């Protein structure tokens, strides 16, 4: 049986949700690795997705922007 502690609402701290609070530094360092078009094509084939070169280029730019502006 678990212990339950009842607290007053004034005792709680409320702050906005931030995904960075749940990510470890190791994950963020690995995320900074540049992704090649060849890797994206291989991933698309592995996931059995249809793609063309424009979509691969857009995805690469999108991932790069996510890393740069993070």
PQR file with spaces between the fields and no chain letter, atoms N, CA, C, O and H, PARSE charges and radii, in Angstrom:
ATOM       1  N    UNK     1       0.842   -1.164    0.000 -0.4000 1.5000
ATOM       2  CA   UNK     1       0.000    0.000    0.000 -0.0000 2.0000
ATOM       3  C    UNK     1       0.894    1.236    0.000  0.5500 1.7000
ATOM       4  O    UNK     1       1.898    1.282    0.711 -0.5500 1.4000
ATOM       5  N    UNK     2       0.526    2.237   -0.800 -0.4000 1.5000
ATOM       6  CA   UNK     2       1.326    3.453   -0.906 -0.0000 2.0000
ATOM       7  C    UNK     2       0.811    4.517    0.047  0.5500 1.7000
ATOM       8  O    UNK     2      -0.383    4.609    0.331 -0.5500 1.4000
ATOM       9  H    UNK     2      -0.290    2.199   -1.378  0.4000 1.0000
ATOM      10  N    UNK     3       1.746    5.311    0.529 -0.4000 1.5000
ATOM      11  CA   UNK     3       1.372    6.426    1.384 -0.0000 2.0000
ATOM      12  C    UNK     3       0.962    7.608    0.522  0.5500 1.7000
ATOM      13  O    UNK     3       1.594    7.898   -0.493 -0.5500 1.4000
ATOM      14  H    UNK     3       2.716    5.236    0.298  0.4000 1.0000
ATOM      15  N    UNK     4      -0.083    8.275    0.927 -0.4000 1.5000
ATOM      16  CA   UNK     4      -0.577    9.435    0.204 -0.0000 2.0000
ATOM      17  C    UNK     4      -0.469   10.640    1.126  0.5500 1.7000
ATOM      18  O    UNK     4      -0.888   10.598    2.283 -0.5500 1.4000
ATOM      19  H    UNK     4      -0.597    8.040    1.752  0.4000 1.0000
ATOM      20  N    UNK     5       0.102   11.715    0.589 -0.4000 1.5000
ATOM      21  CA   UNK     5       0.229   12.935    1.371 -0.0000 2.0000
ATOM      22  C    UNK     5      -0.709   13.983    0.797  0.5500 1.7000
ATOM      23  O    UNK     5      -0.639   14.295   -0.392 -0.5500 1.4000
ATOM      24  H    UNK     5       0.443   11.749   -0.350  0.4000 1.0000
ATOM      25  N    UNK     6      -1.567   14.516    1.612 -0.4000 1.5000
ATOM      26  CA   UNK     6      -2.509   15.538    1.191 -0.0000 2.0000
ATOM      27  C    UNK     6      -1.871   16.897    1.482  0.5500 1.7000
ATOM      28  O    UNK     6      -1.435   17.168    2.601 -0.5500 1.4000
ATOM      29  H    UNK     6      -1.624   14.263    2.577  0.4000 1.0000
ATOM      30  N    UNK     7      -1.825   17.752    0.444 -0.4000 1.5000
ATOM      31  CA   UNK     7      -1.231   19.070    0.599 -0.0000 2.0000
ATOM      32  C    UNK     7      -2.225   20.136    0.167  0.5500 1.7000
ATOM      33  O    UNK     7      -3.172   19.866   -0.572 -0.5500 1.4000
ATOM      34  H    UNK     7      -2.179   17.533   -0.465  0.4000 1.0000
ATOM      35  N    UNK     8      -1.994   21.330    0.634 -0.4000 1.5000
ATOM      36  CA   UNK     8      -2.832   22.463    0.262 -0.0000 2.0000
ATOM      37  C    UNK     8      -2.416   22.947   -1.128  0.5500 1.7000
ATOM      38  O    UNK     8      -1.245   22.831   -1.488 -0.5500 1.4000
ATOM      39  H    UNK     8      -1.225   21.550    1.234  0.4000 1.0000
ATOM      40  N    UNK     9      -3.337   23.477   -1.903 -0.4000 1.5000
ATOM      41  CA   UNK     9      -3.036   23.948   -3.251 -0.0000 2.0000
ATOM      42  C    UNK     9      -1.990   25.059   -3.235  0.5500 1.7000
ATOM      43  O    UNK     9      -1.249   25.219   -4.205 -0.5500 1.4000
ATOM      44  H    UNK     9      -4.288   23.571   -1.610  0.4000 1.0000
ATOM      45  N    UNK    10      -1.921   25.816   -2.165 -0.4000 1.5000
ATOM      46  CA   UNK    10      -0.958   26.914   -2.075 -0.0000 2.0000
ATOM      47  C    UNK    10       0.475   26.398   -1.948  0.5500 1.7000
ATOM      48  O    UNK    10       1.420   27.141   -2.211 -0.5500 1.4000
ATOM      49  H    UNK    10      -2.523   25.686   -1.377  0.4000 1.0000
ATOM      50  N    UNK    11       0.646   25.165   -1.557 -0.4000 1.5000
ATOM      51  CA   UNK    11       1.977   24.585   -1.384 -0.0000 2.0000
ATOM      52  C    UNK    11       2.574   24.068   -2.690  0.5500 1.7000
ATOM      53  O    UNK    11       3.766   23.769   -2.747 -0.5500 1.4000
ATOM      54  H    UNK    11      -0.122   24.561   -1.344  0.4000 1.0000
ATOM      55  N    UNK    12       1.768   23.961   -3.726 -0.4000 1.5000
ATOM      56  CA   UNK    12       2.238   23.425   -4.998 -0.0000 2.0000
ATOM      57  C    UNK    12       2.879   24.511   -5.845  0.5500 1.7000
ATOM      58  O    UNK    12       2.444   25.663   -5.837 -0.5500 1.4000
ATOM      59  H    UNK    12       0.799   24.204   -3.680  0.4000 1.0000
ATOM      60  N    UNK    13       3.909   24.130   -6.568 -0.4000 1.5000
ATOM      61  CA   UNK    13       4.562   25.044   -7.497 -0.0000 2.0000
ATOM      62  C    UNK    13       4.141   24.647   -8.912  0.5500 1.7000
ATOM      63  O    UNK    13       4.282   23.489   -9.303 -0.5500 1.4000
ATOM      64  H    UNK    13       4.262   23.194   -6.574  0.4000 1.0000
ATOM      65  N    UNK    14       3.631   25.598   -9.665 -0.4000 1.5000
ATOM      66  CA   UNK    14       3.185   25.337  -11.033 -0.0000 2.0000
ATOM      67  C    UNK    14       4.089   26.110  -11.977  0.5500 1.7000
ATOM      68  O    UNK    14       4.272   27.318  -11.834 -0.5500 1.4000
ATOM      69  H    UNK    14       3.516   26.539   -9.347  0.4000 1.0000
ATOM      70  N    UNK    15       4.656   25.388  -12.952 -0.4000 1.5000
ATOM      71  CA   UNK    15       5.492   26.045  -13.948 -0.0000 2.0000
ATOM      72  C    UNK    15       5.210   25.414  -15.304  0.5500 1.7000
ATOM      73  O    UNK    15       4.716   24.288  -15.367 -0.5500 1.4000
ATOM      74  H    UNK    15       4.507   24.406  -13.068  0.4000 1.0000
ATOM      75  N    UNK    16       5.517   26.123  -16.396 -0.4000 1.5000
ATOM      76  CA   UNK    16       5.221   25.603  -17.735 -0.0000 2.0000
ATOM      77  C    UNK    16       6.000   24.330  -18.036  0.5500 1.7000
ATOM      78  O    UNK    16       7.094   24.118  -17.513 -0.5500 1.4000
ATOM      79  H    UNK    16       5.919   27.038  -16.345  0.4000 1.0000
ATOM      80  N    UNK    17       5.430   23.500  -18.873 -0.4000 1.5000
ATOM      81  CA   UNK    17       6.063   22.261  -19.299 -0.0000 2.0000
ATOM      82  C    UNK    17       7.222   22.572  -20.244  0.5500 1.7000
ATOM      83  O    UNK    17       7.060   23.350  -21.184 -0.5500 1.4000
ATOM      84  H    UNK    17       4.541   23.672  -19.298  0.4000 1.0000
ATOM      85  N    UNK    18       8.363   21.984  -20.007 -0.4000 1.5000
ATOM      86  CA   UNK    18       9.520   22.137  -20.875 -0.0000 2.0000
ATOM      87  C    UNK    18      10.102   20.757  -21.149  0.5500 1.7000
ATOM      88  O    UNK    18      10.480   20.042  -20.221 -0.5500 1.4000
ATOM      89  H    UNK    18       8.494   21.352  -19.243  0.4000 1.0000
ATOM      90  N    UNK    19      10.172   20.386  -22.415 -0.4000 1.5000
ATOM      91  CA   UNK    19      10.680   19.064  -22.775 -0.0000 2.0000
ATOM      92  C    UNK    19      12.146   18.913  -22.367  0.5500 1.7000
ATOM      93  O    UNK    19      12.604   17.798  -22.115 -0.5500 1.4000
ATOM      94  H    UNK    19       9.865   20.967  -23.168  0.4000 1.0000
ATOM      95  N    UNK    20      12.891   20.028  -22.300 -0.4000 1.5000
ATOM      96  CA   UNK    20      14.301   19.968  -21.916 -0.0000 2.0000
ATOM      97  C    UNK    20      14.493   19.466  -20.490  0.5500 1.7000
ATOM      98  O    UNK    20      15.554   18.940  -20.152 -0.5500 1.4000
ATOM      99  H    UNK    20      12.520   20.933  -22.505  0.4000 1.0000
ATOM     100  N    UNK    21      13.481   19.624  -19.661 -0.4000 1.5000
ATOM     101  CA   UNK    21      13.576   19.129  -18.287 -0.0000 2.0000
ATOM     102  C    UNK    21      13.632   17.603  -18.235  0.5500 1.7000
ATOM     103  O    UNK    21      14.071   17.034  -17.236 -0.5500 1.4000
ATOM     104  H    UNK    21      12.619   20.051  -19.935  0.4000 1.0000
ATOM     105  N    UNK    22      13.190   16.939  -19.304 -0.4000 1.5000
ATOM     106  CA   UNK    22      13.112   15.481  -19.311 -0.0000 2.0000
ATOM     107  C    UNK    22      14.189   14.837  -20.168  0.5500 1.7000
ATOM     108  O    UNK    22      14.304   13.611  -20.190 -0.5500 1.4000
ATOM     109  H    UNK    22      12.833   17.402  -20.115  0.4000 1.0000
ATOM     110  N    UNK    23      14.978   15.636  -20.875 -0.4000 1.5000
ATOM     111  CA   UNK    23      16.023   15.103  -21.742 -0.0000 2.0000
ATOM     112  C    UNK    23      17.355   15.106  -21.017  0.5500 1.7000
ATOM     113  O    UNK    23      17.666   16.029  -20.264 -0.5500 1.4000
ATOM     114  H    UNK    23      14.884   16.631  -20.857  0.4000 1.0000
ATOM     115  N    UNK    24      18.123   14.085  -21.248 -0.4000 1.5000
ATOM     116  CA   UNK    24      19.463   14.013  -20.676 -0.0000 2.0000
ATOM     117  C    UNK    24      20.447   14.667  -21.634  0.5500 1.7000
ATOM     118  O    UNK    24      20.192   14.749  -22.836 -0.5500 1.4000
ATOM     119  H    UNK    24      17.871   13.335  -21.860  0.4000 1.0000
ATOM     120  N    UNK    25      21.562   15.128  -21.106 -0.4000 1.5000
ATOM     121  CA   UNK    25      22.570   15.779  -21.933 -0.0000 2.0000
ATOM     122  C    UNK    25      23.116   14.852  -23.010  0.5500 1.7000
ATOM     123  O    UNK    25      23.413   15.299  -24.118 -0.5500 1.4000
ATOM     124  H    UNK    25      21.770   15.061  -20.130  0.4000 1.0000
ATOM     125  N    UNK    26      23.251   13.571  -22.700 -0.4000 1.5000
ATOM     126  CA   UNK    26      23.774   12.619  -23.676 -0.0000 2.0000
ATOM     127  C    UNK    26      22.862   12.534  -24.893  0.5500 1.7000
ATOM     128  O    UNK    26      23.339   12.439  -26.024 -0.5500 1.4000
ATOM     129  H    UNK    26      23.010   13.208  -21.801  0.4000 1.0000
ATOM     130  N    UNK    27      21.574   12.568  -24.666 -0.4000 1.5000
ATOM     131  CA   UNK    27      20.632   12.499  -25.776 -0.0000 2.0000
ATOM     132  C    UNK    27      20.761   13.746  -26.632  0.5500 1.7000
ATOM     133  O    UNK    27      20.745   13.653  -27.860 -0.5500 1.4000
ATOM     134  H    UNK    27      21.187   12.645  -23.747  0.4000 1.0000
ATOM     135  N    UNK    28      20.888   14.900  -26.017 -0.4000 1.5000
ATOM     136  CA   UNK    28      21.014   16.140  -26.764 -0.0000 2.0000
ATOM     137  C    UNK    28      22.312   16.170  -27.564  0.5500 1.7000
ATOM     138  O    UNK    28      22.319   16.664  -28.692 -0.5500 1.4000
ATOM     139  H    UNK    28      20.902   14.976  -25.020  0.4000 1.0000
ATOM     140  N    UNK    29      23.415   15.653  -27.010 -0.4000 1.5000
ATOM     141  CA   UNK    29      24.676   15.617  -27.737 -0.0000 2.0000
ATOM     142  C    UNK    29      24.559   14.720  -28.964  0.5500 1.7000
ATOM     143  O    UNK    29      25.062   15.072  -30.031 -0.5500 1.4000
ATOM     144  H    UNK    29      23.409   15.252  -26.094  0.4000 1.0000
ATOM     145  N    UNK    30      23.918   13.589  -28.835 -0.4000 1.5000
ATOM     146  CA   UNK    30      23.749   12.682  -29.964 -0.0000 2.0000
ATOM     147  C    UNK    30      22.833   13.279  -31.015  0.5500 1.7000
ATOM     148  O    UNK    30      22.974   12.991  -32.204 -0.5500 1.4000
ATOM     149  H    UNK    30      23.510   13.302  -27.968  0.4000 1.0000
ATOM     150  N    UNK    31      21.898   14.107  -30.581 -0.4000 1.5000
ATOM     151  CA   UNK    31      20.952   14.703  -31.510 -0.0000 2.0000
ATOM     152  C    UNK    31      21.626   15.728  -32.415  0.5500 1.7000
ATOM     153  O    UNK    31      21.138   16.010  -33.509 -0.5500 1.4000
ATOM     154  H    UNK    31      21.784   14.341  -29.615  0.4000 1.0000
ATOM     155  N    UNK    32      22.749   16.286  -31.959 -0.4000 1.5000
ATOM     156  CA   UNK    32      23.438   17.308  -32.736 -0.0000 2.0000
ATOM     157  C    UNK    32      24.174   16.726  -33.937  0.5500 1.7000
ATOM     158  O    UNK    32      24.678   17.479  -34.771 -0.5500 1.4000
ATOM     159  H    UNK    32      23.146   16.057  -31.071  0.4000 1.0000
ATOM     160  N    UNK    33      24.245   15.421  -34.039 -0.4000 1.5000
ATOM     161  CA   UNK    33      24.917   14.785  -35.167 -0.0000 2.0000
ATOM     162  C    UNK    33      24.183   15.133  -36.457  0.5500 1.7000
ATOM     163  O    UNK    33      22.954   15.087  -36.516 -0.5500 1.4000
ATOM     164  H    UNK    33      23.836   14.810  -33.361  0.4000 1.0000
ATOM     165  N    UNK    34      24.935   15.474  -37.466 -0.4000 1.5000
ATOM     166  CA   UNK    34      24.344   15.817  -38.756 -0.0000 2.0000
ATOM     167  C    UNK    34      23.801   14.557  -39.430  0.5500 1.7000
ATOM     168  O    UNK    34      24.430   13.500  -39.383 -0.5500 1.4000
ATOM     169  H    UNK    34      25.933   15.511  -37.417  0.4000 1.0000
ATOM     170  N    UNK    35      22.661   14.673  -40.041 -0.4000 1.5000
ATOM     171  CA   UNK    35      22.031   13.552  -40.724 -0.0000 2.0000
ATOM     172  C    UNK    35      22.239   13.729  -42.223  0.5500 1.7000
ATOM     173  O    UNK    35      22.018   14.809  -42.770 -0.5500 1.4000
ATOM     174  H    UNK    35      22.150   15.531  -40.080  0.4000 1.0000
ATOM     175  N    UNK    36      22.662   12.663  -42.873 -0.4000 1.5000
ATOM     176  CA   UNK    36      22.893   12.724  -44.318 -0.0000 2.0000
ATOM     177  C    UNK    36      21.637   12.292  -45.067  0.5500 1.7000
ATOM     178  O    UNK    36      20.750   11.636  -44.519 -0.5500 1.4000
ATOM     179  H    UNK    36      22.841   11.785  -42.429  0.4000 1.0000
ATOM     180  N    UNK    37      21.594   12.682  -46.334 -0.4000 1.5000
ATOM     181  CA   UNK    37      20.462   12.283  -47.180 -0.0000 2.0000
ATOM     182  C    UNK    37      20.434   10.762  -47.342  0.5500 1.7000
ATOM     183  O    UNK    37      19.365   10.155  -47.413 -0.5500 1.4000
ATOM     184  H    UNK    37      22.314   13.214  -46.779  0.4000 1.0000
ATOM     185  N    UNK    38      21.599   10.168  -47.399 -0.4000 1.5000
ATOM     186  CA   UNK    38      21.691    8.710  -47.540 -0.0000 2.0000
ATOM     187  C    UNK    38      21.054    8.021  -46.331  0.5500 1.7000
ATOM     188  O    UNK    38      20.334    7.034  -46.482 -0.5500 1.4000
ATOM     189  H    UNK    38      22.467   10.660  -47.342  0.4000 1.0000
ATOM     190  N    UNK    39      21.324    8.547  -45.128 -0.4000 1.5000
ATOM     191  CA   UNK    39      20.725    7.976  -43.916 -0.0000 2.0000
ATOM     192  C    UNK    39      19.213    8.166  -43.906  0.5500 1.7000
ATOM     193  O    UNK    39      18.474    7.273  -43.493 -0.5500 1.4000
ATOM     194  H    UNK    39      21.910    9.348  -45.005  0.4000 1.0000
ATOM     195  N    UNK    40      18.754    9.332  -44.363 -0.4000 1.5000
ATOM     196  CA   UNK    40      17.309    9.580  -44.414 -0.0000 2.0000
ATOM     197  C    UNK    40      16.621    8.643  -45.404  0.5500 1.7000
ATOM     198  O    UNK    40      15.531    8.135  -45.138 -0.5500 1.4000
ATOM     199  H    UNK    40      19.355   10.058  -44.699  0.4000 1.0000
ATOM     200  N    UNK    41      17.266    8.421  -46.541 -0.4000 1.5000
ATOM     201  CA   UNK    41      16.695    7.496  -47.535 -0.0000 2.0000
ATOM     202  C    UNK    41      16.645    6.077  -46.977  0.5500 1.7000
ATOM     203  O    UNK    41      15.660    5.365  -47.175 -0.5500 1.4000
ATOM     204  H    UNK    41      18.151    8.833  -46.756  0.4000 1.0000
ATOM     205  N    UNK    42      17.702    5.667  -46.281 -0.4000 1.5000
ATOM     206  CA   UNK    42      17.735    4.328  -45.697 -0.0000 2.0000
ATOM     207  C    UNK    42      16.645    4.183  -44.636  0.5500 1.7000
ATOM     208  O    UNK    42      15.997    3.140  -44.551 -0.5500 1.4000
ATOM     209  H    UNK    42      18.502    6.245  -46.121  0.4000 1.0000
ATOM     210  N    UNK    43      16.443    5.213  -43.836 -0.4000 1.5000
ATOM     211  CA   UNK    43      15.395    5.180  -42.821 -0.0000 2.0000
ATOM     212  C    UNK    43      14.013    5.113  -43.469  0.5500 1.7000
ATOM     213  O    UNK    43      13.146    4.372  -43.004 -0.5500 1.4000
ATOM     214  H    UNK    43      16.970    6.060  -43.904  0.4000 1.0000
ATOM     215  N    UNK    44      13.806    5.876  -44.532 -0.4000 1.5000
ATOM     216  CA   UNK    44      12.522    5.851  -45.227 -0.0000 2.0000
ATOM     217  C    UNK    44      12.256    4.473  -45.816  0.5500 1.7000
ATOM     218  O    UNK    44      11.131    3.978  -45.751 -0.5500 1.4000
ATOM     219  H    UNK    44      14.510    6.478  -44.909  0.4000 1.0000
ATOM     220  N    UNK    45      13.272    3.852  -46.388 -0.4000 1.5000
ATOM     221  CA   UNK    45      13.106    2.503  -46.935 -0.0000 2.0000
ATOM     222  C    UNK    45      12.808    1.503  -45.822  0.5500 1.7000
ATOM     223  O    UNK    45      11.959    0.626  -45.977 -0.5500 1.4000
ATOM     224  H    UNK    45      14.187    4.254  -46.441  0.4000 1.0000
ATOM     225  N    UNK    46      13.513    1.642  -44.703 -0.4000 1.5000
ATOM     226  CA   UNK    46      13.300    0.740  -43.569 -0.0000 2.0000
ATOM     227  C    UNK    46      11.876    0.848  -43.037  0.5500 1.7000
ATOM     228  O    UNK    46      11.273   -0.151  -42.645 -0.5500 1.4000
ATOM     229  H    UNK    46      14.203    2.354  -44.578  0.4000 1.0000
ATOM     230  N    UNK    47      11.340    2.080  -43.025 -0.4000 1.5000
ATOM     231  CA   UNK    47       9.974    2.301  -42.541 -0.0000 2.0000
ATOM     232  C    UNK    47       8.928    2.100  -43.633  0.5500 1.7000
ATOM     233  O    UNK    47       7.732    2.280  -43.404 -0.5500 1.4000
ATOM     234  H    UNK    47      11.830    2.892  -43.343  0.4000 1.0000
ATOM     235  N    UNK    48       9.396    1.724  -44.825 -0.4000 1.5000
ATOM     236  CA   UNK    48       8.519    1.467  -45.973 -0.0000 2.0000
ATOM     237  C    UNK    48       7.696    2.711  -46.332  0.5500 1.7000
ATOM     238  O    UNK    48       6.485    2.630  -46.537 -0.5500 1.4000
ATOM     239  H    UNK    48      10.368    1.578  -45.011  0.4000 1.0000
ATOM     240  N    UNK    49       8.378    3.863  -46.405 -0.4000 1.5000
ATOM     241  CA   UNK    49       7.732    5.127  -46.747 -0.0000 2.0000
ATOM     242  C    UNK    49       8.074    5.520  -48.173  0.5500 1.7000
ATOM     243  O    UNK    49       9.185    5.272  -48.641 -0.5500 1.4000
ATOM     244  H    UNK    49       9.362    3.928  -46.239  0.4000 1.0000
ATOM     245  N    UNK    50       7.134    6.126  -48.854 -0.4000 1.5000
ATOM     246  CA   UNK    50       7.391    6.676  -50.180 -0.0000 2.0000
ATOM     247  C    UNK    50       8.024    8.052  -50.010  0.5500 1.7000
ATOM     248  O    UNK    50       7.636    8.806  -49.118 -0.5500 1.4000
ATOM     249  H    UNK    50       6.232    6.328  -48.474  0.4000 1.0000
ATOM     250  N    UNK    51       8.990    8.384  -50.856 -0.4000 1.5000
ATOM     251  CA   UNK    51       9.675    9.666  -50.752 -0.0000 2.0000
ATOM     252  C    UNK    51      10.249   10.039  -52.105  0.5500 1.7000
ATOM     253  O    UNK    51      10.381    9.201  -52.996 -0.5500 1.4000
ATOM     254  H    UNK    51       9.305    7.772  -51.581  0.4000 1.0000
ATOM     255  N    UNK    52      10.591   11.326  -52.241 -0.4000 1.5000
ATOM     256  CA   UNK    52      11.353   11.783  -53.393 -0.0000 2.0000
ATOM     257  C    UNK    52      12.476   12.685  -52.879  0.5500 1.7000
ATOM     258  O    UNK    52      12.558   12.967  -51.684 -0.5500 1.4000
ATOM     259  H    UNK    52      10.483   12.007  -51.517  0.4000 1.0000
ATOM     260  N    UNK    53      13.326   13.126  -53.778 -0.4000 1.5000
ATOM     261  CA   UNK    53      14.493   13.912  -53.360 -0.0000 2.0000
ATOM     262  C    UNK    53      14.099   15.227  -52.692  0.5500 1.7000
ATOM     263  O    UNK    53      14.795   15.688  -51.786 -0.5500 1.4000
ATOM     264  H    UNK    53      13.259   12.896  -54.749  0.4000 1.0000
ATOM     265  N    UNK    54      13.004   15.834  -53.119 -0.4000 1.5000
ATOM     266  CA   UNK    54      12.557   17.092  -52.512 -0.0000 2.0000
ATOM     267  C    UNK    54      12.160   16.871  -51.051  0.5500 1.7000
ATOM     268  O    UNK    54      12.472   17.692  -50.189 -0.5500 1.4000
ATOM     269  H    UNK    54      12.439   15.460  -53.855  0.4000 1.0000
ATOM     270  N    UNK    55      11.484   15.777  -50.780 -0.4000 1.5000
ATOM     271  CA   UNK    55      11.082   15.483  -49.403 -0.0000 2.0000
ATOM     272  C    UNK    55      12.289   15.188  -48.519  0.5500 1.7000
ATOM     273  O    UNK    55      12.327   15.601  -47.360 -0.5500 1.4000
ATOM     274  H    UNK    55      11.231   15.110  -51.480  0.4000 1.0000
ATOM     275  N    UNK    56      13.273   14.476  -49.061 -0.4000 1.5000
ATOM     276  CA   UNK    56      14.486   14.173  -48.302 -0.0000 2.0000
ATOM     277  C    UNK    56      15.240   15.474  -47.994  0.5500 1.7000
ATOM     278  O    UNK    56      15.713   15.664  -46.873 -0.5500 1.4000
ATOM     279  H    UNK    56      13.242   14.141  -50.003  0.4000 1.0000
ATOM     280  N    UNK    57      15.352   16.364  -48.982 -0.4000 1.5000
ATOM     281  CA   UNK    57      16.042   17.643  -48.774 -0.0000 2.0000
ATOM     282  C    UNK    57      15.314   18.486  -47.733  0.5500 1.7000
ATOM     283  O    UNK    57      15.950   19.101  -46.877 -0.5500 1.4000
ATOM     284  H    UNK    57      14.968   16.209  -49.892  0.4000 1.0000
ATOM     285  N    UNK    58      13.983   18.519  -47.802 -0.4000 1.5000
ATOM     286  CA   UNK    58      13.193   19.285  -46.833 -0.0000 2.0000
ATOM     287  C    UNK    58      13.378   18.728  -45.420  0.5500 1.7000
ATOM     288  O    UNK    58      13.526   19.490  -44.464 -0.5500 1.4000
ATOM     289  H    UNK    58      13.467   18.020  -48.497  0.4000 1.0000
ATOM     290  N    UNK    59      13.369   17.417  -45.293 -0.4000 1.5000
ATOM     291  CA   UNK    59      13.542   16.782  -43.983 -0.0000 2.0000
ATOM     292  C    UNK    59      14.912   17.094  -43.405  0.5500 1.7000
ATOM     293  O    UNK    59      15.042   17.357  -42.210 -0.5500 1.4000
ATOM     294  H    UNK    59      13.249   16.798  -46.069  0.4000 1.0000
ATOM     295  N    UNK    60      15.934   17.065  -44.251 -0.4000 1.5000
ATOM     296  CA   UNK    60      17.292   17.386  -43.793 -0.0000 2.0000
ATOM     297  C    UNK    60      17.358   18.830  -43.304  0.5500 1.7000
ATOM     298  O    UNK    60      17.952   19.098  -42.260 -0.5500 1.4000
ATOM     299  H    UNK    60      15.829   16.851  -45.222  0.4000 1.0000
ATOM     300  N    UNK    61      16.755   19.766  -44.047 -0.4000 1.5000
ATOM     301  CA   UNK    61      16.740   21.170  -43.635 -0.0000 2.0000
ATOM     302  C    UNK    61      15.956   21.359  -42.339  0.5500 1.7000
ATOM     303  O    UNK    61      16.347   22.146  -41.476 -0.5500 1.4000
ATOM     304  H    UNK    61      16.272   19.548  -44.895  0.4000 1.0000
ATOM     305  N    UNK    62      14.862   20.640  -42.211 -0.4000 1.5000
ATOM     306  CA   UNK    62      14.036   20.747  -41.012 -0.0000 2.0000
ATOM     307  C    UNK    62      14.794   20.247  -39.779  0.5500 1.7000
ATOM     308  O    UNK    62      14.759   20.889  -38.730 -0.5500 1.4000
ATOM     309  H    UNK    62      14.545   20.001  -42.912  0.4000 1.0000
ATOM     310  N    UNK    63      15.469   19.122  -39.899 -0.4000 1.5000
ATOM     311  CA   UNK    63      16.256   18.593  -38.783 -0.0000 2.0000
ATOM     312  C    UNK    63      17.415   19.523  -38.432  0.5500 1.7000
ATOM     313  O    UNK    63      17.731   19.716  -37.258 -0.5500 1.4000
ATOM     314  H    UNK    63      15.498   18.601  -40.751  0.4000 1.0000
ATOM     315  N    UNK    64      18.042   20.092  -39.451 -0.4000 1.5000
ATOM     316  CA   UNK    64      19.133   21.030  -39.205 -0.0000 2.0000
ATOM     317  C    UNK    64      18.624   22.271  -38.462  0.5500 1.7000
ATOM     318  O    UNK    64      19.273   22.747  -37.530 -0.5500 1.4000
ATOM     319  H    UNK    64      17.785   19.935  -40.405  0.4000 1.0000
ATOM     320  N    UNK    65      17.465   22.791  -38.874 -0.4000 1.5000
ATOM     321  CA   UNK    65      16.897   23.962  -38.219 -0.0000 2.0000
ATOM     322  C    UNK    65      16.531   23.646  -36.776  0.5500 1.7000
ATOM     323  O    UNK    65      16.689   24.498  -35.902 -0.5500 1.4000
ATOM     324  H    UNK    65      16.938   22.405  -39.631  0.4000 1.0000
ATOM     325  N    UNK    66      16.053   22.459  -36.518 -0.4000 1.5000
ATOM     326  CA   UNK    66      15.694   22.058  -35.162 -0.0000 2.0000
ATOM     327  C    UNK    66      16.924   22.058  -34.266  0.5500 1.7000
ATOM     328  O    UNK    66      16.847   22.469  -33.108 -0.5500 1.4000
ATOM     329  H    UNK    66      15.924   21.767  -37.228  0.4000 1.0000
ATOM     330  N    UNK    67      18.051   21.604  -34.786 -0.4000 1.5000
ATOM     331  CA   UNK    67      19.289   21.566  -34.006 -0.0000 2.0000
ATOM     332  C    UNK    67      19.839   22.974  -33.801  0.5500 1.7000
ATOM     333  O    UNK    67      20.272   23.317  -32.701 -0.5500 1.4000
ATOM     334  H    UNK    67      18.114   21.270  -35.727  0.4000 1.0000
ATOM     335  N    UNK    68      19.824   23.783  -34.844 -0.4000 1.5000
ATOM     336  CA   UNK    68      20.413   25.127  -34.782 -0.0000 2.0000
ATOM     337  C    UNK    68      19.620   26.035  -33.838  0.5500 1.7000
ATOM     338  O    UNK    68      20.214   26.758  -33.038 -0.5500 1.4000
ATOM     339  H    UNK    68      19.472   23.504  -35.738  0.4000 1.0000
ATOM     340  N    UNK    69      18.305   26.006  -33.920 -0.4000 1.5000
ATOM     341  CA   UNK    69      17.482   26.938  -33.162 -0.0000 2.0000
ATOM     342  C    UNK    69      17.057   26.394  -31.807  0.5500 1.7000
ATOM     343  O    UNK    69      16.227   26.999  -31.129 -0.5500 1.4000
ATOM     344  H    UNK    69      17.822   25.419  -34.570  0.4000 1.0000
ATOM     345  N    UNK    70      17.608   25.280  -31.414 -0.4000 1.5000
ATOM     346  CA   UNK    70      17.272   24.681  -30.125 -0.0000 2.0000
ATOM     347  C    UNK    70      17.936   25.384  -29.031  0.5500 1.7000
ATOM     348  O    UNK    70      17.768   25.016  -27.868 -0.5500 1.4000
ATOM     349  H    UNK    70      18.283   24.789  -31.965  0.4000 1.0000
